[in-house]
């Protein structure tokens, strides 16, 4: 469990280390890297409230972790661009599976308020986030729905989502980032099958980790270190996919159209003209699938 301090008290159900680290890397991009920033997000840092010396943590070392930091902000920007594009096409529902310290609703209310945003997460961390949003003055606008789902008790997320006001008959954007590596292939296939039943015109964006042999040589040590850290904190990486394996899984689940979006293509899109050499590491890719 990550240590989350708000004043002197510890709130139970705080988000896990991964959610906090992701939020801090987004803030570190703004604070450690020169502009232009791929995404500007210091709200996750405010939510996490990690104490003044957070940037001295080994996993925040600006040089050693630059590839991961860049990959996290590329991922966030890709999703933001996708959601904006879908909202412009008239899609009105956005679902975040395993929302963690996602801050889209707080950072981009001019887009988010045109949608109904549903954040799905485990009950404890989500209640913690609800409290923090209220304490920091962001509150919960009526278009933002926090939907607690106890995955460990095998609750059906689509059932809980529908009970919270989601309309399965209307198109939606469904996003799952940084989750598939912790799940069995069967669990991921089950999620894909559920999303594939949604209204035509729905889009799923899901990240997945590549097997080590598909990584650039320079990134393999980093992946090994990440995997060791995940194992040590009790959330081991258990699933890796080649792009063709993930596309096959999505097609078998019933998606009409499936695409692989590589880390390299995100690097080309968002980091091409940088003078500081910041580039995402190569270990993660996106499945983009439409119903």
ChimeraX commands (.cxc) that place a marker at each C-alpha (Angstrom):
marker #1 position 0.00,0.00,0.00 radius 0.5
marker #1 position 1.35,3.42,-0.88 radius 0.5
marker #1 position 1.78,5.89,1.95 radius 0.5
marker #1 position -0.61,8.74,1.28 radius 0.5
marker #1 position -0.50,11.66,3.66 radius 0.5
marker #1 position -3.11,14.35,3.94 radius 0.5
marker #1 position -2.02,16.39,6.89 radius 0.5
marker #1 position -1.11,14.00,9.65 radius 0.5
marker #1 position -3.71,11.33,8.96 radius 0.5
marker #1 position -3.54,8.26,6.81 radius 0.5
marker #1 position -6.64,7.51,4.75 radius 0.5
marker #1 position -7.46,3.83,4.39 radius 0.5
marker #1 position -7.91,2.42,0.93 radius 0.5
marker #1 position -5.27,4.68,-0.64 radius 0.5
marker #1 position -4.38,3.95,-4.28 radius 0.5
marker #1 position -1.73,1.38,-5.06 radius 0.5
marker #1 position 1.90,2.18,-5.80 radius 0.5
marker #1 position 1.39,1.92,-9.54 radius 0.5
marker #1 position -1.41,4.49,-9.63 radius 0.5
marker #1 position 0.65,6.90,-7.53 radius 0.5
marker #1 position 3.83,6.40,-9.57 radius 0.5
marker #1 position 1.92,7.05,-12.81 radius 0.5
marker #1 position 0.47,10.29,-11.40 radius 0.5
marker #1 position 3.89,11.43,-10.16 radius 0.5
marker #1 position 5.53,10.70,-13.52 radius 0.5
marker #1 position 2.92,12.90,-15.22 radius 0.5
marker #1 position 3.80,15.71,-12.80 radius 0.5
marker #1 position 7.54,15.08,-13.17 radius 0.5
marker #1 position 7.18,15.60,-16.93 radius 0.5
marker #1 position 5.93,19.14,-16.25 radius 0.5
marker #1 position 8.57,19.84,-13.60 radius 0.5
marker #1 position 11.66,18.07,-14.99 radius 0.5
marker #1 position 11.28,18.26,-18.78 radius 0.5
marker #1 position 11.41,21.47,-20.82 radius 0.5
marker #1 position 8.34,22.54,-22.79 radius 0.5
marker #1 position 6.49,21.80,-24.94 radius 0.5
marker #1 position 4.84,19.35,-22.55 radius 0.5
marker #1 position 3.05,16.39,-24.10 radius 0.5
marker #1 position 0.46,16.67,-21.36 radius 0.5
marker #1 position 0.24,18.97,-18.34 radius 0.5
marker #1 position -0.99,17.18,-15.26 radius 0.5
marker #1 position -0.02,18.19,-11.75 radius 0.5
marker #1 position -3.49,17.43,-10.39 radius 0.5
marker #1 position -2.59,13.75,-9.87 radius 0.5
marker #1 position 0.33,14.95,-7.73 radius 0.5
marker #1 position -2.04,17.07,-5.64 radius 0.5
marker #1 position -4.37,14.10,-5.17 radius 0.5
marker #1 position -1.54,11.75,-4.19 radius 0.5
marker #1 position 0.02,14.33,-1.82 radius 0.5
marker #1 position 3.26,12.32,-1.48 radius 0.5
marker #1 position 5.21,14.84,0.65 radius 0.5
marker #1 position 7.78,17.45,-0.38 radius 0.5
marker #1 position 10.63,15.03,-1.15 radius 0.5
marker #1 position 8.70,12.92,-3.68 radius 0.5
marker #1 position 11.01,13.90,-6.54 radius 0.5
marker #1 position 13.96,12.36,-4.67 radius 0.5
marker #1 position 12.42,8.87,-4.87 radius 0.5
marker #1 position 14.60,6.46,-6.91 radius 0.5
marker #1 position 11.69,5.78,-9.31 radius 0.5
marker #1 position 11.48,9.55,-10.00 radius 0.5
marker #1 position 15.13,9.94,-11.04 radius 0.5
marker #1 position 14.74,12.30,-14.03 radius 0.5
marker #1 position 17.41,10.55,-16.12 radius 0.5
marker #1 position 17.04,6.88,-15.19 radius 0.5
marker #1 position 13.25,6.83,-15.59 radius 0.5
marker #1 position 12.85,9.25,-18.51 radius 0.5
marker #1 position 11.67,6.53,-20.94 radius 0.5
marker #1 position 8.91,5.37,-18.57 radius 0.5
marker #1 position 7.87,8.96,-17.81 radius 0.5
marker #1 position 7.64,9.69,-21.54 radius 0.5
marker #1 position 5.66,6.49,-22.17 radius 0.5
marker #1 position 3.15,7.42,-19.45 radius 0.5
marker #1 position 2.56,10.93,-20.81 radius 0.5
marker #1 position 2.34,9.62,-24.40 radius 0.5
marker #1 position -0.31,7.14,-23.26 radius 0.5
marker #1 position -2.29,9.84,-21.45 radius 0.5
marker #1 position -2.12,12.21,-24.42 radius 0.5
marker #1 position -3.17,9.51,-26.90 radius 0.5
marker #1 position -6.25,8.74,-24.79 radius 0.5
marker #1 position -7.07,12.43,-24.40 radius 0.5
marker #1 position -6.85,12.97,-28.17 radius 0.5
marker #1 position -9.00,9.88,-28.79 radius 0.5
marker #1 position -11.70,10.95,-26.31 radius 0.5
marker #1 position -11.76,14.49,-27.74 radius 0.5
marker #1 position -12.09,13.14,-31.29 radius 0.5
marker #1 position -14.90,10.76,-30.25 radius 0.5
marker #1 position -16.75,13.55,-28.38 radius 0.5
marker #1 position -16.54,15.66,-31.56 radius 0.5
marker #1 position -18.15,12.74,-33.42 radius 0.5
marker #1 position -21.08,12.79,-30.99 radius 0.5
marker #1 position -20.09,9.98,-28.61 radius 0.5
marker #1 position -21.41,10.90,-25.15 radius 0.5
marker #1 position -20.04,8.19,-22.80 radius 0.5
marker #1 position -16.48,7.64,-21.58 radius 0.5
marker #1 position -15.59,4.71,-19.32 radius 0.5
marker #1 position -12.22,4.34,-17.57 radius 0.5
marker #1 position -11.53,0.80,-16.35 radius 0.5
marker #1 position -9.14,0.84,-13.38 radius 0.5
marker #1 position -9.19,4.65,-13.20 radius 0.5
marker #1 position -6.62,5.08,-10.40 radius 0.5
marker #1 position -5.55,8.72,-10.23 radius 0.5
marker #1 position -6.84,9.64,-13.68 radius 0.5
marker #1 position -7.47,13.41,-13.79 radius 0.5
marker #1 position -9.08,13.97,-17.19 radius 0.5
marker #1 position -12.34,15.16,-15.59 radius 0.5
marker #1 position -10.51,17.77,-13.50 radius 0.5
marker #1 position -8.00,18.91,-16.14 radius 0.5
marker #1 position -10.27,19.05,-19.18 radius 0.5
marker #1 position -13.77,19.89,-17.90 radius 0.5
marker #1 position -14.59,21.68,-21.17 radius 0.5
marker #1 position -14.45,18.28,-22.94 radius 0.5
marker #1 position -15.44,16.02,-20.04 radius 0.5
marker #1 position -18.63,17.99,-19.32 radius 0.5
marker #1 position -19.88,17.15,-22.84 radius 0.5
marker #1 position -19.71,13.47,-21.85 radius 0.5
marker #1 position -20.86,11.24,-19.07 radius 0.5
marker #1 position -17.59,10.05,-17.54 radius 0.5
marker #1 position -17.61,6.77,-15.61 radius 0.5
marker #1 position -14.57,5.84,-13.53 radius 0.5
marker #1 position -14.44,2.19,-12.47 radius 0.5
marker #1 position -12.13,1.16,-9.64 radius 0.5
marker #1 position -11.90,-0.95,-6.50 radius 0.5
marker #1 position -14.16,0.42,-3.72 radius 0.5
marker #1 position -11.39,1.39,-1.23 radius 0.5
marker #1 position -9.13,3.46,-3.51 radius 0.5
marker #1 position -12.17,5.00,-5.18 radius 0.5
marker #1 position -13.65,6.19,-1.89 radius 0.5
marker #1 position -10.24,7.63,-1.04 radius 0.5
marker #1 position -10.20,9.51,-4.36 radius 0.5
marker #1 position -13.74,10.79,-3.81 radius 0.5
marker #1 position -12.64,12.25,-0.45 radius 0.5
marker #1 position -9.55,13.85,-1.98 radius 0.5
marker #1 position -11.54,15.44,-4.83 radius 0.5
marker #1 position -13.89,16.99,-2.26 radius 0.5
marker #1 position -11.03,18.09,0.05 radius 0.5
marker #1 position -9.17,19.78,-2.81 radius 0.5
marker #1 position -12.28,21.61,-3.98 radius 0.5
marker #1 position -12.78,19.77,-7.29 radius 0.5
marker #1 position -15.95,18.09,-6.08 radius 0.5
marker #1 position -17.96,15.70,-8.22 radius 0.5
marker #1 position -19.90,17.32,-11.06 radius 0.5
marker #1 position -23.10,15.55,-12.08 radius 0.5
marker #1 position -21.49,14.22,-15.30 radius 0.5
marker #1 position -18.74,12.37,-13.36 radius 0.5
marker #1 position -19.74,8.96,-11.99 radius 0.5
marker #1 position -17.43,6.98,-9.69 radius 0.5
marker #1 position -18.46,3.34,-9.99 radius 0.5
marker #1 position -16.99,1.01,-7.34 radius 0.5
marker #1 position -16.51,-2.57,-8.54 radius 0.5
marker #1 position -15.01,-5.27,-6.35 radius 0.5
marker #1 position -13.14,-7.30,-8.97 radius 0.5
marker #1 position -11.77,-9.64,-6.29 radius 0.5
marker #1 position -15.35,-10.62,-5.45 radius 0.5
marker #1 position -15.98,-11.17,-9.19 radius 0.5
marker #1 position -18.50,-8.36,-9.48 radius 0.5
marker #1 position -19.66,-7.73,-13.04 radius 0.5
marker #1 position -18.32,-4.29,-14.00 radius 0.5
marker #1 position -20.76,-3.86,-16.90 radius 0.5
marker #1 position -23.69,-4.60,-14.60 radius 0.5
marker #1 position -22.45,-2.06,-12.02 radius 0.5
marker #1 position -21.76,0.45,-14.78 radius 0.5
marker #1 position -25.29,0.13,-16.20 radius 0.5
marker #1 position -26.76,0.51,-12.70 radius 0.5
marker #1 position -24.79,3.79,-12.42 radius 0.5
marker #1 position -26.54,5.21,-15.51 radius 0.5
marker #1 position -24.42,3.95,-18.40 radius 0.5
marker #1 position -26.48,3.20,-21.53 radius 0.5
marker #1 position -25.19,0.06,-23.28 radius 0.5
marker #1 position -27.28,0.97,-26.34 radius 0.5
marker #1 position -25.36,4.22,-26.96 radius 0.5
marker #1 position -21.77,4.35,-28.26 radius 0.5
marker #1 position -18.97,4.81,-25.75 radius 0.5
marker #1 position -15.20,5.10,-25.47 radius 0.5
marker #1 position -13.82,2.46,-23.09 radius 0.5
marker #1 position -10.24,2.81,-21.91 radius 0.5
marker #1 position -8.01,0.42,-19.97 radius 0.5
marker #1 position -4.39,1.49,-19.51 radius 0.5
marker #1 position -1.77,-0.25,-17.40 radius 0.5
marker #1 position -4.12,-3.09,-16.41 radius 0.5
marker #1 position -3.80,-6.06,-18.80 radius 0.5
marker #1 position -0.36,-7.13,-17.56 radius 0.5
marker #1 position -1.82,-7.91,-14.11 radius 0.5
marker #1 position -4.66,-10.05,-15.51 radius 0.5
marker #1 position -4.76,-13.56,-16.92 radius 0.5
marker #1 position -5.40,-13.91,-20.62 radius 0.5
marker #1 position -8.83,-15.38,-19.76 radius 0.5
marker #1 position -9.75,-12.30,-17.71 radius 0.5
marker #1 position -8.67,-9.95,-20.52 radius 0.5
marker #1 position -10.60,-12.02,-23.09 radius 0.5
marker #1 position -13.72,-11.81,-20.87 radius 0.5
marker #1 position -13.39,-8.00,-20.70 radius 0.5
marker #1 position -12.94,-7.83,-24.48 radius 0.5
marker #1 position -16.08,-9.93,-25.01 radius 0.5
marker #1 position -18.10,-7.61,-22.75 radius 0.5
marker #1 position -16.91,-4.45,-24.50 radius 0.5
marker #1 position -17.56,-6.04,-27.91 radius 0.5
marker #1 position -21.28,-6.32,-26.99 radius 0.5
marker #1 position -21.62,-2.53,-26.64 radius 0.5
marker #1 position -23.39,-0.33,-29.18 radius 0.5
marker #1 position -21.95,-0.08,-32.70 radius 0.5
marker #1 position -19.53,2.83,-32.93 radius 0.5
marker #1 position -18.00,2.12,-29.51 radius 0.5
marker #1 position -14.19,2.23,-29.24 radius 0.5
marker #1 position -11.88,0.37,-26.87 radius 0.5
marker #1 position -8.31,1.51,-26.22 radius 0.5
marker #1 position -6.32,-0.98,-24.12 radius 0.5
marker #1 position -2.61,-1.07,-23.40 radius 0.5
marker #1 position -0.60,-4.27,-23.24 radius 0.5
marker #1 position 3.01,-5.13,-22.47 radius 0.5
marker #1 position 5.19,-6.68,-25.16 radius 0.5
marker #1 position 7.33,-9.78,-24.49 radius 0.5
marker #1 position 10.95,-8.87,-23.68 radius 0.5
marker #1 position 12.25,-10.19,-27.01 radius 0.5
marker #1 position 10.26,-7.51,-28.89 radius 0.5
marker #1 position 11.77,-4.64,-26.90 radius 0.5
marker #1 position 14.68,-2.47,-27.97 radius 0.5
marker #1 position 17.84,-3.78,-26.30 radius 0.5
marker #1 position 18.14,-0.55,-24.32 radius 0.5
marker #1 position 14.70,-1.05,-22.75 radius 0.5
marker #1 position 15.02,-4.66,-21.57 radius 0.5
marker #1 position 16.77,-3.88,-18.29 radius 0.5
marker #1 position 14.06,-1.33,-17.48 radius 0.5
marker #1 position 11.29,-3.84,-18.12 radius 0.5
marker #1 position 13.08,-6.39,-15.94 radius 0.5
marker #1 position 13.36,-3.82,-13.14 radius 0.5
marker #1 position 9.67,-2.88,-13.48 radius 0.5
marker #1 position 8.68,-6.54,-13.37 radius 0.5
marker #1 position 10.81,-7.11,-10.25 radius 0.5
marker #1 position 9.24,-4.05,-8.58 radius 0.5
marker #1 position 5.72,-5.23,-9.45 radius 0.5
marker #1 position 6.50,-8.69,-8.07 radius 0.5
marker #1 position 7.93,-7.22,-4.85 radius 0.5
marker #1 position 4.84,-5.09,-4.25 radius 0.5
marker #1 position 2.55,-8.10,-4.66 radius 0.5
marker #1 position 1.16,-7.20,-8.11 radius 0.5
marker #1 position 3.27,-9.28,-10.51 radius 0.5
marker #1 position 3.13,-8.87,-14.29 radius 0.5
marker #1 position 1.56,-12.09,-15.55 radius 0.5
marker #1 position 0.59,-11.36,-19.18 radius 0.5
marker #1 position 2.58,-10.17,-22.18 radius 0.5
marker #1 position 1.31,-10.18,-25.76 radius 0.5
marker #1 position 2.75,-9.79,-29.22 radius 0.5
marker #1 position 0.64,-7.35,-31.28 radius 0.5
marker #1 position -0.71,-10.21,-33.42 radius 0.5
marker #1 position -1.76,-12.17,-30.30 radius 0.5
marker #1 position -3.65,-9.17,-28.89 radius 0.5
marker #1 position -5.33,-8.45,-32.25 radius 0.5
marker #1 position -6.38,-12.11,-32.51 radius 0.5
marker #1 position -7.83,-11.99,-28.97 radius 0.5
marker #1 position -9.88,-8.90,-29.88 radius 0.5
marker #1 position -11.14,-10.42,-33.14 radius 0.5
marker #1 position -12.16,-13.62,-31.34 radius 0.5
marker #1 position -14.04,-11.45,-28.82 radius 0.5
marker #1 position -16.16,-10.06,-31.64 radius 0.5
marker #1 position -14.73,-6.65,-32.56 radius 0.5
marker #1 position -15.42,-5.48,-36.09 radius 0.5
marker #1 position -12.19,-3.55,-36.48 radius 0.5
marker #1 position -8.91,-3.99,-34.60 radius 0.5
marker #1 position -5.69,-2.00,-34.81 radius 0.5
marker #1 position -2.30,-2.07,-33.13 radius 0.5
marker #1 position -0.88,1.34,-32.18 radius 0.5
marker #1 position 2.82,0.93,-31.40 radius 0.5
marker #1 position 4.85,2.84,-28.85 radius 0.5
marker #1 position 7.06,3.95,-31.75 radius 0.5
marker #1 position 4.10,5.57,-33.53 radius 0.5
marker #1 position 3.26,7.52,-30.34 radius 0.5
marker #1 position 6.91,8.57,-30.07 radius 0.5
marker #1 position 6.78,9.84,-33.66 radius 0.5
marker #1 position 3.50,11.64,-33.04 radius 0.5
marker #1 position 4.30,13.39,-29.75 radius 0.5
marker #1 position 8.10,13.55,-29.37 radius 0.5
marker #1 position 9.41,14.12,-32.90 radius 0.5
marker #1 position 10.90,17.60,-32.62 radius 0.5
marker #1 position 12.12,17.62,-29.03 radius 0.5
marker #1 position 15.54,19.13,-28.41 radius 0.5
marker #1 position 16.04,17.21,-25.12 radius 0.5
marker #1 position 15.90,13.73,-26.68 radius 0.5
marker #1 position 12.99,12.63,-24.46 radius 0.5
marker #1 position 11.48,9.45,-25.97 radius 0.5
marker #1 position 9.12,6.79,-24.62 radius 0.5
marker #1 position 10.54,3.36,-23.78 radius 0.5
marker #1 position 9.36,0.62,-26.15 radius 0.5
marker #1 position 7.63,-1.91,-23.89 radius 0.5
marker #1 position 3.96,-0.97,-24.22 radius 0.5
marker #1 position 1.49,-0.81,-27.12 radius 0.5
marker #1 position -2.21,-0.09,-27.63 radius 0.5
marker #1 position -5.02,-2.19,-28.95 radius 0.5
marker #1 position -7.57,0.10,-30.63 radius 0.5
marker #1 position -10.78,-1.80,-31.39 radius 0.5
marker #1 position -14.22,-0.70,-32.55 radius 0.5
marker #1 position -17.57,-2.47,-32.44 radius 0.5
marker link #1:1,2 radius 0.2
marker link #1:2,3 radius 0.2
marker link #1:3,4 radius 0.2
marker link #1:4,5 radius 0.2
marker link #1:5,6 radius 0.2
marker link #1:6,7 radius 0.2
marker link #1:7,8 radius 0.2
marker link #1:8,9 radius 0.2
marker link #1:9,10 radius 0.2
marker link #1:10,11 radius 0.2
marker link #1:11,12 radius 0.2
marker link #1:12,13 radius 0.2
marker link #1:13,14 radius 0.2
marker link #1:14,15 radius 0.2
marker link #1:15,16 radius 0.2
marker link #1:16,17 radius 0.2
marker link #1:17,18 radius 0.2
marker link #1:18,19 radius 0.2
marker link #1:19,20 radius 0.2
marker link #1:20,21 radius 0.2
marker link #1:21,22 radius 0.2
marker link #1:22,23 radius 0.2
marker link #1:23,24 radius 0.2
marker link #1:24,25 radius 0.2
marker link #1:25,26 radius 0.2
marker link #1:26,27 radius 0.2
marker link #1:27,28 radius 0.2
marker link #1:28,29 radius 0.2
marker link #1:29,30 radius 0.2
marker link #1:30,31 radius 0.2
marker link #1:31,32 radius 0.2
marker link #1:32,33 radius 0.2
marker link #1:33,34 radius 0.2
marker link #1:34,35 radius 0.2
marker link #1:35,36 radius 0.2
marker link #1:36,37 radius 0.2
marker link #1:37,38 radius 0.2
marker link #1:38,39 radius 0.2
marker link #1:39,40 radius 0.2
marker link #1:40,41 radius 0.2
marker link #1:41,42 radius 0.2
marker link #1:42,43 radius 0.2
marker link #1:43,44 radius 0.2
marker link #1:44,45 radius 0.2
marker link #1:45,46 radius 0.2
marker link #1:46,47 radius 0.2
marker link #1:47,48 radius 0.2
marker link #1:48,49 radius 0.2
marker link #1:49,50 radius 0.2
marker link #1:50,51 radius 0.2
marker link #1:51,52 radius 0.2
marker link #1:52,53 radius 0.2
marker link #1:53,54 radius 0.2
marker link #1:54,55 radius 0.2
marker link #1:55,56 radius 0.2
marker link #1:56,57 radius 0.2
marker link #1:57,58 radius 0.2
marker link #1:58,59 radius 0.2
marker link #1:59,60 radius 0.2
marker link #1:60,61 radius 0.2
marker link #1:61,62 radius 0.2
marker link #1:62,63 radius 0.2
marker link #1:63,64 radius 0.2
marker link #1:64,65 radius 0.2
marker link #1:65,66 radius 0.2
marker link #1:66,67 radius 0.2
marker link #1:67,68 radius 0.2
marker link #1:68,69 radius 0.2
marker link #1:69,70 radius 0.2
marker link #1:70,71 radius 0.2
marker link #1:71,72 radius 0.2
marker link #1:72,73 radius 0.2
marker link #1:73,74 radius 0.2
marker link #1:74,75 radius 0.2
marker link #1:75,76 radius 0.2
marker link #1:76,77 radius 0.2
marker link #1:77,78 radius 0.2
marker link #1:78,79 radius 0.2
marker link #1:79,80 radius 0.2
marker link #1:80,81 radius 0.2
marker link #1:81,82 radius 0.2
marker link #1:82,83 radius 0.2
marker link #1:83,84 radius 0.2
marker link #1:84,85 radius 0.2
marker link #1:85,86 radius 0.2
marker link #1:86,87 radius 0.2
marker link #1:87,88 radius 0.2
marker link #1:88,89 radius 0.2
marker link #1:89,90 radius 0.2
marker link #1:90,91 radius 0.2
marker link #1:91,92 radius 0.2
marker link #1:92,93 radius 0.2
marker link #1:93,94 radius 0.2
marker link #1:94,95 radius 0.2
marker link #1:95,96 radius 0.2
marker link #1:96,97 radius 0.2
marker link #1:97,98 radius 0.2
marker link #1:98,99 radius 0.2
marker link #1:99,100 radius 0.2
marker link #1:100,101 radius 0.2
marker link #1:101,102 radius 0.2
marker link #1:102,103 radius 0.2
marker link #1:103,104 radius 0.2
marker link #1:104,105 radius 0.2
marker link #1:105,106 radius 0.2
marker link #1:106,107 radius 0.2
marker link #1:107,108 radius 0.2
marker link #1:108,109 radius 0.2
marker link #1:109,110 radius 0.2
marker link #1:110,111 radius 0.2
marker link #1:111,112 radius 0.2
marker link #1:112,113 radius 0.2
marker link #1:113,114 radius 0.2
marker link #1:114,115 radius 0.2
marker link #1:115,116 radius 0.2
marker link #1:116,117 radius 0.2
marker link #1:117,118 radius 0.2
marker link #1:118,119 radius 0.2
marker link #1:119,120 radius 0.2
marker link #1:120,121 radius 0.2
marker link #1:121,122 radius 0.2
marker link #1:122,123 radius 0.2
marker link #1:123,124 radius 0.2
marker link #1:124,125 radius 0.2
marker link #1:125,126 radius 0.2
marker link #1:126,127 radius 0.2
marker link #1:127,128 radius 0.2
marker link #1:128,129 radius 0.2
marker link #1:129,130 radius 0.2
marker link #1:130,131 radius 0.2
marker link #1:131,132 radius 0.2
marker link #1:132,133 radius 0.2
marker link #1:133,134 radius 0.2
marker link #1:134,135 radius 0.2
marker link #1:135,136 radius 0.2
marker link #1:136,137 radius 0.2
marker link #1:137,138 radius 0.2
marker link #1:138,139 radius 0.2
marker link #1:139,140 radius 0.2
marker link #1:140,141 radius 0.2
marker link #1:141,142 radius 0.2
marker link #1:142,143 radius 0.2
marker link #1:143,144 radius 0.2
marker link #1:144,145 radius 0.2
marker link #1:145,146 radius 0.2
marker link #1:146,147 radius 0.2
marker link #1:147,148 radius 0.2
marker link #1:148,149 radius 0.2
marker link #1:149,150 radius 0.2
marker link #1:150,151 radius 0.2
marker link #1:151,152 radius 0.2
marker link #1:152,153 radius 0.2
marker link #1:153,154 radius 0.2
marker link #1:154,155 radius 0.2
marker link #1:155,156 radius 0.2
marker link #1:156,157 radius 0.2
marker link #1:157,158 radius 0.2
marker link #1:158,159 radius 0.2
marker link #1:159,160 radius 0.2
marker link #1:160,161 radius 0.2
marker link #1:161,162 radius 0.2
marker link #1:162,163 radius 0.2
marker link #1:163,164 radius 0.2
marker link #1:164,165 radius 0.2
marker link #1:165,166 radius 0.2
marker link #1:166,167 radius 0.2
marker link #1:167,168 radius 0.2
marker link #1:168,169 radius 0.2
marker link #1:169,170 radius 0.2
marker link #1:170,171 radius 0.2
marker link #1:171,172 radius 0.2
marker link #1:172,173 radius 0.2
marker link #1:173,174 radius 0.2
marker link #1:174,175 radius 0.2
marker link #1:175,176 radius 0.2
marker link #1:176,177 radius 0.2
marker link #1:177,178 radius 0.2
marker link #1:178,179 radius 0.2
marker link #1:179,180 radius 0.2
marker link #1:180,181 radius 0.2
marker link #1:181,182 radius 0.2
marker link #1:182,183 radius 0.2
marker link #1:183,184 radius 0.2
marker link #1:184,185 radius 0.2
marker link #1:185,186 radius 0.2
marker link #1:186,187 radius 0.2
marker link #1:187,188 radius 0.2
marker link #1:188,189 radius 0.2
marker link #1:189,190 radius 0.2
marker link #1:190,191 radius 0.2
marker link #1:191,192 radius 0.2
marker link #1:192,193 radius 0.2
marker link #1:193,194 radius 0.2
marker link #1:194,195 radius 0.2
marker link #1:195,196 radius 0.2
marker link #1:196,197 radius 0.2
marker link #1:197,198 radius 0.2
marker link #1:198,199 radius 0.2
marker link #1:199,200 radius 0.2
marker link #1:200,201 radius 0.2
marker link #1:201,202 radius 0.2
marker link #1:202,203 radius 0.2
marker link #1:203,204 radius 0.2
marker link #1:204,205 radius 0.2
marker link #1:205,206 radius 0.2
marker link #1:206,207 radius 0.2
marker link #1:207,208 radius 0.2
marker link #1:208,209 radius 0.2
marker link #1:209,210 radius 0.2
marker link #1:210,211 radius 0.2
marker link #1:211,212 radius 0.2
marker link #1:212,213 radius 0.2
marker link #1:213,214 radius 0.2
marker link #1:214,215 radius 0.2
marker link #1:215,216 radius 0.2
marker link #1:216,217 radius 0.2
marker link #1:217,218 radius 0.2
marker link #1:218,219 radius 0.2
marker link #1:219,220 radius 0.2
marker link #1:220,221 radius 0.2
marker link #1:221,222 radius 0.2
marker link #1:222,223 radius 0.2
marker link #1:223,224 radius 0.2
marker link #1:224,225 radius 0.2
marker link #1:225,226 radius 0.2
marker link #1:226,227 radius 0.2
marker link #1:227,228 radius 0.2
marker link #1:228,229 radius 0.2
marker link #1:229,230 radius 0.2
marker link #1:230,231 radius 0.2
marker link #1:231,232 radius 0.2
marker link #1:232,233 radius 0.2
marker link #1:233,234 radius 0.2
marker link #1:234,235 radius 0.2
marker link #1:235,236 radius 0.2
marker link #1:236,237 radius 0.2
marker link #1:237,238 radius 0.2
marker link #1:238,239 radius 0.2
marker link #1:239,240 radius 0.2
marker link #1:240,241 radius 0.2
marker link #1:241,242 radius 0.2
marker link #1:242,243 radius 0.2
marker link #1:243,244 radius 0.2
marker link #1:244,245 radius 0.2
marker link #1:245,246 radius 0.2
marker link #1:246,247 radius 0.2
marker link #1:247,248 radius 0.2
marker link #1:248,249 radius 0.2
marker link #1:249,250 radius 0.2
marker link #1:250,251 radius 0.2
marker link #1:251,252 radius 0.2
marker link #1:252,253 radius 0.2
marker link #1:253,254 radius 0.2
marker link #1:254,255 radius 0.2
marker link #1:255,256 radius 0.2
marker link #1:256,257 radius 0.2
marker link #1:257,258 radius 0.2
marker link #1:258,259 radius 0.2
marker link #1:259,260 radius 0.2
marker link #1:260,261 radius 0.2
marker link #1:261,262 radius 0.2
marker link #1:262,263 radius 0.2
marker link #1:263,264 radius 0.2
marker link #1:264,265 radius 0.2
marker link #1:265,266 radius 0.2
marker link #1:266,267 radius 0.2
marker link #1:267,268 radius 0.2
marker link #1:268,269 radius 0.2
marker link #1:269,270 radius 0.2
marker link #1:270,271 radius 0.2
marker link #1:271,272 radius 0.2
marker link #1:272,273 radius 0.2
marker link #1:273,274 radius 0.2
marker link #1:274,275 radius 0.2
marker link #1:275,276 radius 0.2
marker link #1:276,277 radius 0.2
marker link #1:277,278 radius 0.2
marker link #1:278,279 radius 0.2
marker link #1:279,280 radius 0.2
marker link #1:280,281 radius 0.2
marker link #1:281,282 radius 0.2
marker link #1:282,283 radius 0.2
marker link #1:283,284 radius 0.2
marker link #1:284,285 radius 0.2
marker link #1:285,286 radius 0.2
marker link #1:286,287 radius 0.2
marker link #1:287,288 radius 0.2
marker link #1:288,289 radius 0.2
marker link #1:289,290 radius 0.2
marker link #1:290,291 radius 0.2
view
